[in-house]
Amino acid sequence: MTTRNEPDGLPVLYTPEEVAARLGRSGWWVREQCRRNRFPHTRAAGAVRFTRQQFEELLQILERRPEPAPQTPSTSVRRTSKKSPTRAPVTQLRARPPRTPKPAASNDVTKRTA
């Protein structure tokens, strides 16, 4: 992010495109994350803007750390027998026989005598 002068002590506001350039993403993606309230942001006259503190907080949200390795107990527990997990009986599926076509309805017009 470029350093800008802060006139009158007001915070500098960055656009989603400026933030996106730093993150290697698109401006649309940054605005979408703000719309879904996933990123801290400021709305100024309906436009999404970011302060430096919000950008730093955003970086913490995106940060991923490796999970620590699980601690193994010092005393090992041995299993004496290994059982396979019980499974429910498998039912073989069968195809349904095809439907037989219905006979066509007769549309014979009978003569009416009046």
Secondary structure, DSSP 8 states (H G I E B T S, - for coil): ------GGG----B-HHHHHHHHTS-HHHHHHHHHTT-S--EEETTEEEB-HHHHHHHHHHH-----------SS----S----------------------------------
